[in-house]
Amino acid sequence: MLTRDDVLQTESWVPADGRGSIHRVLVAFDGSEGAWAALALGIDVVVANHALLTIASVVEEPRFVWQGPGAVAVPYTRETMRREIEREMLRHLAAARDEVPATVCVTTRLLRGRPARVLAKLAEEGRYDLVITGPRRAGWFARIARRGVTHGLLDRSRTSVLAVRPN
């Protein structure tokens, strides 16, 4: 059964002249090689469609994993690690924003939480037409379990997701 939201989402895909078009593009960006490839493609898509671009980075809550005997004095608290990660992501966002041509309307967002969840929520609430990701090279567990931001977005969002591999 179609809801009002489904109709609004569908209407945003088809402009009055009947041609399909992309109006809002979200690029998931973490500064990795894949993220730069996603940004490059995102810029091309936005320029070709005269669309709006949003570049989003996600700060995940840091996790301590310690395996070993006895107590250990760690020089960082969870809060100082989170602030350092935020500063790093802000640097990545600034570098990404600087690569966008001046003719493109761009917004940057720093989100907090689990990447696939918060990006899917942003994609749905912002009515983005396309989310572009640049998958990182996954470890053996991620490949087996199929756990990653791109797969998480595909599972959680109705927005189209395009994964770009770096050259």
Protein Blocks (a to p, Z undefined) as FASTA:
>chain_A
ZZfklmmmmmmmmcfkopacdfbdcdddehiaklmmmmmmmmmmmmmnopacdddddddd
dddddddedjdddfbdfklmmmmmmmmmmmmmmmmmmmpcfkbccdddddedjfklmmmm
mmmmnopabdcdddddddfklmmnopafklmmmmmpcbdcdddddZZ
